[in-house]
Amino acid sequence: MGTFWGPDFAALERGDPEIAHVLLAEVERQRSGLQLIAGENFTSTAVLAALGSTLANKYAEGYPGERYYGGCGEADHAERLAVERARELFGAEHVNVQPHSGAAANLAAYAALAEPGDPVLAMELSHGGHLTHGSRANFSGKWFHPIGYRVTADTEQIDYDEVRDLARAHRPKVIICGATAYPRLIDFAAFRQIADEVGAYLMVDAAHFLGLVAGGAIPSPVPHADVVTCTTHKVLRGPRGGMILCRAELAQRIDKAVFPFSQGGPMMHVIAAKAVALREAAQPAFRTYAHQVVRNAQALVAGLAAEGLRPVSGGTDTHLALADLRAVGVTGRAAEARCELARITLNKNAIPYDPERPAVTSGIRAGSPSVTTQGMREGEMRQIAGLIGAAVRSDPDTTAGAARLADAADEVAGLVRRFPAYGRQEVMA
Ligand SMILES: *Cc1c(COP(=O)(O)O)cnc(C)c1O
């Protein structure tokens, strides 16, 4: 075999010290704080190696065995491995691993299932849905006719009766479920029934949670959905990218909607990295990780509740915690900034029926995937909840508040020293 001409950091430092510095500073940022963005994770160094490989040089428009370019033998091999591994892992009839991102996967899925102007029924953005589920700022809201369903005011969970009523009234071409800030399980069978009743396609956007499905920690949408779209970089812990799983009879339409309709050449280095991640996700250790992700999110939610941060919907079944801060009188925006000062990275997030503007919000969203990858468990999650509670209540403009935030940052430093991302060597202060 040949030589792996992989990442040569010394060459980068010589040739482009500014970007070399950015990369080092980013490693330090990721390792020196708590990463609680629900859609982030730490890939393996094997995934990073594939991303930094010479497959990045290869043009491979088309699909394995039918490319528009020569020299695609190894690209074909990588893509076939990625597709086979995904099909096996999720029991899917057909898989397309070429979408550059979750949003690109959704664009292709809409293109395969609907015509411009068709009604599509999806969860409202302000209730946990995604921009690609019909926001006016996105193609999905401009090119299709979006109808939004919500969660109920009391349970803060999906109101399946409302979904059915809206489906009957509007006869959508596609019904979409799967969200970006919905902590509970989704009843895919109920959505399937509603879709069948009105003759709609059921598209499940599993961008956030497909990794939990891979690890057997939550039920799979695959048996119920016509199309499942996802990202590969969230709980699934692969490279940044998208993927589409579908029934055999939709295979051609999905493939054509990805290429040539919405994309050009696939990123073959990313596809190789997706294959690596999918192999990792089939290992027993990944099952342990996925189950721990859920237990950690539940411990986090319980800890936040004890701090007076009310869990939206009463809890979580997944990897994410959504908390209502109104009882402590702090906005989501202020809470995010205060946590940042304590080296805790999470995001402000609208809660259902949020009285605040989207730029302010009444809530925060925190996810357990990254810290679970680092090896943290329920005890650490309770500690983190305490730190978040303290940070949220600490006004940095007061002496006492600033001191408490500094104490919290010290405690965070201790935690990440015990559970370092990427290797067990001491984290530089
Ligand atoms: C993250 C996410 C996406 C978009 O993924 P990108 O890779 O950022 O384009 C789409 N849908 C849902 C529900 C998501 O959570």
The ligand as an SDF file (V2000), in Angstrom:
LIG
                    3D

 15 15  0  0  0  0  0  0  0  0999 V2000
  -29.4600   20.4410   12.1380 C   0  0  0  0  0  0  0  0  0  0  0  0
  -30.7410   20.2340   11.4290 C   0  0  0  0  0  0  0  0  0  0  0  0
  -30.8380   20.3720   10.0380 C   0  0  0  0  0  0  0  0  0  0  0  0
  -29.7740   20.9940    9.1860 C   0  0  0  0  0  0  0  0  0  0  0  0
  -28.5450   20.4390    9.1540 O   0  0  0  0  0  0  0  0  0  0  0  0
  -27.3510   21.2860    8.5210 P   0  0  0  0  0  0  0  0  0  0  0  0
  -26.2980   20.2520    8.3160 O   0  0  0  0  0  0  0  0  0  0  0  0
  -27.0050   22.3500    9.4870 O   0  0  0  0  0  0  0  0  0  0  0  0
  -27.8170   21.8530    7.2250 O   0  0  0  0  0  0  0  0  0  0  0  0
  -32.0370   20.0390    9.4240 C   0  0  0  0  0  0  0  0  0  0  0  0
  -33.0880   19.6190   10.1460 N   0  0  0  0  0  0  0  0  0  0  0  0
  -33.0410   19.5120   11.4840 C   0  0  0  0  0  0  0  0  0  0  0  0
  -34.2440   19.0530   12.2230 C   0  0  0  0  0  0  0  0  0  0  0  0
  -31.8720   19.8230   12.1710 C   0  0  0  0  0  0  0  0  0  0  0  0
  -31.8420   19.7390   13.4870 O   0  0  0  0  0  0  0  0  0  0  0  0
  1  2  1  0
  2  3  1  0
  2 14  2  0
  3  4  1  0
  3 10  2  0
  4  5  1  0
  5  6  1  0
  6  7  2  0
  6  8  1  0
  6  9  1  0
 10 11  1  0
 11 12  2  0
 12 13  1  0
 12 14  1  0
 14 15  1  0
M  END
$$$$
